Amino acid sequence: MGEILGQHYDLQRRSNNSPGIAGKVANGLGWFSIGLGVTELVAPGKVARLVGLEPSRKRNAVLRSYGLREMAAGIGILSQSQPSHWLWTRVAGDIVDLASLRRAHSGGDAGRGRLTAAAAAVAGITALDIYCGQKLSRSNGDRTSGRDVHTSKVLIINRNPEDIYQFWRNFENLPSFMTHLESVRPVGTGRSHWRAKGPGGTIVEWEAEIVADAPNSKIAWRSVPGSEIENSGRVRFDRAPGGRGTLVRVDLCYSPPGGRLGSSLAKLLGAEPGQQLDGALRALKQILETGEIVKSDASIHRGMHAAQPPGEEIRMTRREGSESPSFV
């Protein structure tokens, strides 16, 4: 153990290439990871008791494996000139830790107060890992075209292309059915500022510009250079066969922080755009066809209930003097 740590006394010097605050935080996370790993490796029973669990042979073995993982991640962060990949590895480990704590919380021998405190601490560390991973991924140029992720969804909506185009073209309407978006506001001709919820409760913001606008047919946009998340999108509105409404096709391309690993982690955290897009299009269909988003009562209450609108409904009306749908 001493030999492993002794070989890395110069890691702090080598990791100083990491830029700004994110680099300093990453260095701290690296040393924290090594310290936690050593503790889990040599004293797993004490770690178990600290988080509210009774030690056992199985738990000690699991904690020792977690310790080896933490040590490897910490050494990787501190020894690499581009530590972002190891930070995303830490995020993967954080997810495993949170899942383990959640399972333990339901166990009969668990000290739930300590487990809750431990889960809150891990969640805070996860947020730091994600923050550093995002910042260093951008600084190190990790998001290359080879790591771009593409997703496409198609859905038929029983409205004419003109109505759907007008609704979508007002980007301020997008958060009404894209739940990961907090706001979209215009900032100039053809430009808008987007604010979205990212993995682990983080917030990401960027500016986008319209690059194609064919009325009642197509809208395309892309993030401007230097945005936190590089992305582009296109939506087409084509009349469906047999007069069944409009075929809405959405194509998204984005460069996740940490490349494909970052995309996989986002899926685990429920924040991957492909997952969000499917739900968003279904919500859009409900809004445009019924005037409200209909949710199963079971989604907001425990137990099984018939589907019905929740207490507060989103209804579509038309602005006075305008053909564009809006919300009240």
C-alpha positions as CSV (number, residue, x, y, z in Angstrom):
1,M,0.0,0.0,0.0
2,G,2.8,2.4,1.0
3,E,4.6,1.7,-2.3
4,I,1.5,2.5,-4.3
5,L,1.0,5.8,-2.6
6,G,4.7,6.6,-2.5
7,Q,4.9,6.3,-6.3
8,H,2.3,9.1,-6.6
9,Y,3.7,11.8,-4.3
10,D,4.3,13.9,-7.4
11,L,0.7,13.5,-8.7
12,Q,-0.4,16.9,-7.5
13,R,2.4,18.6,-9.5
14,R,1.4,16.7,-12.7
15,S,-2.3,17.3,-12.3
16,N,-1.8,21.1,-12.1
17,N,-2.4,21.2,-15.8
18,S,-6.1,21.0,-15.0
19,P,-7.6,24.4,-15.5
20,G,-9.1,26.8,-12.9
21,I,-11.4,25.9,-10.1
22,A,-12.5,22.7,-11.7
23,G,-8.9,21.5,-11.8
24,K,-8.4,22.3,-8.1
25,V,-11.6,20.6,-7.2
26,A,-10.7,17.6,-9.3
27,N,-7.3,17.3,-7.5
28,G,-9.2,17.4,-4.2
29,L,-11.5,14.7,-5.4
30,G,-8.6,12.6,-6.4
31,W,-7.0,12.7,-3.0
32,F,-10.4,12.2,-1.3
33,S,-10.9,9.1,-3.5
34,I,-7.6,7.6,-2.5
35,G,-8.2,8.3,1.2
36,L,-11.6,6.8,1.1
37,G,-10.3,3.8,-0.8
38,V,-7.6,3.1,1.7
39,T,-10.1,3.4,4.5
40,E,-12.6,1.0,2.8
41,L,-9.7,-1.4,2.1
42,V,-8.2,-1.6,5.5
43,A,-11.2,-0.9,7.8
44,P,-14.4,-1.9,6.0
45,G,-16.1,-2.8,9.3
46,K,-15.7,0.7,10.6
47,V,-16.9,2.2,7.4
48,A,-20.0,0.0,7.5
49,R,-20.8,1.1,11.1
50,L,-20.2,4.7,10.1
51,V,-23.0,4.6,7.5
52,G,-25.3,2.7,9.8
53,L,-24.7,-1.0,8.8
54,E,-23.7,-4.0,10.8
55,P,-20.4,-5.4,9.4
56,S,-20.5,-8.9,7.8
57,R,-18.1,-10.9,5.7
58,K,-20.0,-10.1,2.6
59,R,-20.3,-6.4,3.3
60,N,-16.6,-6.2,4.1
61,A,-15.7,-7.9,0.8
62,V,-18.0,-5.5,-1.1
63,L,-16.5,-2.4,0.7
64,R,-13.0,-3.6,0.0
65,S,-13.9,-3.9,-3.7
66,Y,-15.3,-0.3,-3.6
67,G,-12.0,0.8,-1.9
68,L,-10.0,-0.6,-4.8
69,R,-12.2,1.2,-7.2
70,E,-11.9,4.5,-5.3
71,M,-8.1,4.2,-5.2
72,A,-7.9,3.4,-8.9
73,A,-10.1,6.4,-9.8
74,G,-8.1,8.7,-7.5
75,I,-4.8,7.7,-8.9
76,G,-6.2,8.1,-12.4
77,I,-7.4,11.6,-11.7
78,L,-4.1,12.8,-10.2
79,S,-1.8,11.0,-12.6
80,Q,-3.4,12.0,-15.9
81,S,-3.0,15.4,-17.7
82,Q,-6.7,14.9,-18.8
83,P,-8.5,13.5,-15.8
84,S,-12.0,13.9,-17.1
85,H,-12.5,10.2,-18.0
86,W,-11.6,9.2,-14.5
87,L,-14.0,11.7,-13.1
88,W,-16.8,10.1,-15.1
89,T,-15.7,6.8,-13.8
90,R,-16.1,8.2,-10.3
91,V,-19.7,9.2,-11.3
92,A,-20.4,5.6,-12.3
93,G,-19.1,4.5,-8.9
94,D,-21.2,7.2,-7.1
95,I,-24.3,5.7,-8.8
96,V,-23.3,2.2,-7.5
97,D,-22.8,3.6,-4.0
98,L,-26.2,5.4,-4.0
99,A,-27.9,2.2,-5.3
100,S,-26.2,0.2,-2.5
101,L,-27.3,2.7,0.2
102,R,-30.9,2.6,-1.2
103,R,-31.0,-1.2,-0.9
104,A,-29.5,-1.1,2.6
105,H,-32.1,1.5,3.6
106,S,-34.9,-1.1,3.1
107,G,-33.0,-3.7,5.2
108,G,-34.1,-4.5,8.8
109,D,-30.7,-4.0,10.4
110,A,-30.0,-0.6,8.8
111,G,-29.5,2.6,10.8
112,R,-31.7,4.7,8.6
113,G,-30.6,8.1,10.0
114,R,-27.0,7.4,9.2
115,L,-27.8,5.9,5.9
116,T,-29.8,9.0,4.9
117,A,-26.9,11.2,5.9
118,A,-24.5,9.0,4.0
119,A,-26.7,9.1,0.9
120,A,-26.9,12.9,1.1
121,A,-23.1,13.1,1.3
122,V,-22.6,10.8,-1.7
123,A,-25.2,12.9,-3.7
124,G,-23.1,16.0,-2.9
125,I,-19.9,14.3,-4.0
126,T,-21.7,13.1,-7.2
127,A,-22.7,16.7,-8.0
128,L,-19.0,17.7,-7.7
129,D,-17.8,14.8,-9.8
130,I,-20.3,15.7,-12.6
131,Y,-19.4,19.4,-12.4
132,C,-15.7,18.7,-12.7
133,G,-16.3,16.1,-15.4
134,Q,-18.2,18.6,-17.5
135,K,-15.8,21.4,-17.1
136,L,-12.7,19.4,-17.7
137,S,-14.3,17.5,-20.7
138,R,-14.8,20.8,-22.4
139,S,-11.4,22.2,-21.5
140,N,-9.6,19.1,-22.7
141,G,-11.6,18.9,-25.9
142,D,-13.1,15.5,-25.1
143,R,-16.2,16.1,-27.1
144,T,-15.1,15.2,-30.6
145,S,-17.4,14.4,-33.5
146,G,-16.6,10.7,-33.0
147,R,-18.3,10.9,-29.7
148,D,-21.4,12.7,-30.9
149,V,-24.6,10.9,-30.0
150,H,-27.6,11.0,-32.4
151,T,-31.2,10.2,-31.5
152,S,-34.4,10.4,-33.6
153,K,-38.1,10.0,-32.8
154,V,-41.2,10.1,-34.9
155,L,-44.8,10.5,-33.8
156,I,-48.1,11.2,-35.6
157,I,-50.1,14.1,-34.0
158,N,-53.7,14.7,-35.1
159,R,-53.3,18.3,-35.9
160,N,-52.3,20.0,-39.2
161,P,-48.6,21.0,-39.8
162,E,-49.4,24.7,-39.6
163,D,-50.6,24.5,-36.0
164,I,-47.7,22.3,-34.8
165,Y,-45.1,24.4,-36.6
166,Q,-46.5,27.6,-35.0
167,F,-46.5,26.1,-31.6
168,W,-42.9,24.7,-31.8
169,R,-41.6,27.8,-33.5
170,N,-42.3,29.8,-30.3
171,F,-39.4,28.2,-28.4
172,E,-40.8,29.5,-25.1
173,N,-43.4,26.8,-25.4
174,L,-40.8,24.0,-25.4
175,P,-40.5,23.7,-21.6
176,S,-44.2,23.0,-21.4
177,F,-43.7,19.5,-22.8
178,M,-39.9,19.0,-22.5
179,T,-39.7,18.5,-18.8
180,H,-35.9,18.7,-18.6
181,L,-36.0,22.3,-19.9
182,E,-36.4,25.0,-17.3
183,S,-36.7,27.9,-19.7
184,V,-36.0,29.0,-23.3
185,R,-36.1,32.7,-23.9
186,P,-35.3,34.8,-27.0
187,V,-32.1,36.9,-26.8
188,G,-32.0,38.3,-30.4
189,T,-32.8,37.7,-33.9
190,G,-32.8,33.9,-34.4
191,R,-31.1,33.3,-31.1
192,S,-32.4,31.9,-27.8
193,H,-31.0,31.1,-24.3
194,W,-31.7,27.6,-23.0
195,R,-31.6,26.4,-19.4
196,A,-31.9,22.7,-18.7
197,K,-31.6,20.2,-15.8
198,G,-28.6,17.9,-16.2
199,P,-27.5,14.7,-14.4
200,G,-27.4,14.7,-10.7
201,G,-29.4,17.9,-10.3
202,T,-26.9,20.1,-12.2
203,I,-28.0,23.0,-14.4
204,V,-26.6,23.5,-17.9
205,E,-27.2,26.6,-20.1
206,W,-26.4,27.5,-23.6
207,E,-27.4,29.7,-26.5
208,A,-28.8,28.4,-29.7
209,E,-29.4,29.9,-33.2
210,I,-31.9,28.9,-35.8
211,V,-30.1,27.7,-39.0
212,A,-33.2,26.7,-41.1
213,D,-36.7,27.8,-40.9
214,A,-39.2,26.6,-43.5
215,P,-42.7,27.7,-42.4
216,N,-45.1,24.8,-41.6
217,S,-42.4,22.4,-42.7
218,K,-39.1,22.4,-40.9
219,I,-37.1,24.1,-38.1
220,A,-33.4,23.5,-37.4
221,W,-31.2,24.9,-34.7
222,R,-27.7,24.5,-33.1
223,S,-25.8,25.7,-30.1
224,V,-23.4,28.6,-30.7
225,P,-19.7,28.0,-30.4
226,G,-18.5,27.8,-26.8
227,S,-21.8,26.5,-25.3
228,E,-21.7,24.3,-22.3
229,I,-23.4,21.5,-24.2
230,E,-22.7,21.3,-28.0
231,N,-26.0,20.2,-29.6
232,S,-28.1,20.6,-32.7
233,G,-31.7,19.6,-33.6
234,R,-34.2,19.5,-36.4
235,V,-37.9,19.0,-36.5
236,R,-40.0,18.3,-39.6
237,F,-43.7,18.5,-40.0
238,D,-45.1,16.3,-42.9
239,R,-48.7,15.5,-43.6
240,A,-49.4,11.9,-42.5
241,P,-50.9,9.5,-45.1
242,G,-54.7,9.2,-45.2
243,G,-55.3,12.6,-43.6
244,R,-54.3,11.3,-40.1
245,G,-52.7,14.5,-39.1
246,T,-49.0,15.4,-39.1
247,L,-45.9,13.2,-39.0
248,V,-43.5,14.9,-36.5
249,R,-39.9,13.8,-36.9
250,V,-37.3,15.1,-34.4
251,D,-33.5,14.6,-34.9
252,L,-31.1,15.5,-32.1
253,C,-27.3,15.4,-32.1
254,Y,-25.3,16.3,-29.0
255,S,-21.8,15.8,-27.6
256,P,-22.1,14.5,-24.0
257,P,-19.4,15.5,-21.5
258,G,-17.2,12.5,-21.1
259,G,-18.2,11.1,-24.5
260,R,-20.0,7.8,-24.7
261,L,-19.3,7.1,-21.0
262,G,-21.0,10.4,-20.2
263,S,-24.0,9.4,-22.3
264,S,-24.3,6.0,-20.6
265,L,-24.2,7.6,-17.2
266,A,-26.8,10.1,-18.2
267,K,-29.1,7.2,-19.2
268,L,-28.6,5.7,-15.7
269,L,-29.5,9.1,-14.2
270,G,-32.5,9.5,-16.4
271,A,-31.2,12.6,-18.1
272,E,-30.3,11.2,-21.5
273,P,-31.9,13.2,-24.4
274,G,-33.1,10.1,-26.3
275,Q,-35.1,9.1,-23.2
276,Q,-36.4,12.6,-22.7
277,L,-37.4,13.1,-26.3
278,D,-39.7,10.1,-26.4
279,G,-41.7,11.4,-23.4
280,A,-41.6,15.0,-24.7
281,L,-43.2,14.0,-28.0
282,R,-46.0,12.1,-26.2
283,A,-46.6,15.1,-24.0
284,L,-46.7,17.4,-27.1
285,K,-49.3,15.1,-28.7
286,Q,-51.5,15.3,-25.7
287,I,-51.3,19.1,-25.5
288,L,-52.1,19.6,-29.1
289,E,-54.8,17.0,-29.4
290,T,-56.5,17.4,-26.0
291,G,-55.3,20.7,-24.6
292,E,-53.7,19.2,-21.6
293,I,-51.1,16.7,-20.4
294,V,-53.0,13.7,-19.1
295,K,-51.0,11.8,-16.5
296,S,-52.0,8.6,-14.8
297,D,-53.1,9.3,-11.3
298,A,-50.7,6.6,-10.2
299,S,-47.8,8.8,-11.3
300,I,-48.6,11.3,-8.6
301,H,-50.2,9.1,-6.0
302,R,-49.3,5.7,-4.5
303,G,-51.2,2.7,-5.6
304,M,-53.1,2.0,-8.8
305,H,-55.6,4.5,-10.2
306,A,-57.4,5.1,-13.4
307,A,-55.7,7.6,-15.7
308,Q,-57.0,11.2,-15.3
309,P,-55.7,14.7,-15.4
310,P,-53.9,15.9,-12.3
311,G,-55.4,18.8,-10.3
312,E,-53.5,21.5,-12.2
313,E,-54.0,21.2,-16.0
314,I,-52.0,22.7,-18.8
315,R,-54.5,24.0,-21.3
316,M,-53.9,25.3,-24.8
317,T,-55.6,28.5,-25.9
318,R,-54.9,31.0,-28.6
319,R,-53.4,34.4,-28.0
320,E,-55.6,37.2,-28.9
321,G,-54.7,38.3,-32.4
322,S,-52.4,35.4,-33.0
323,E,-52.8,31.9,-34.4
324,S,-50.0,30.5,-32.2
325,P,-51.2,28.3,-29.3
326,S,-50.1,29.4,-25.8
327,F,-50.8,28.4,-22.2
328,V,-52.9,29.6,-19.4
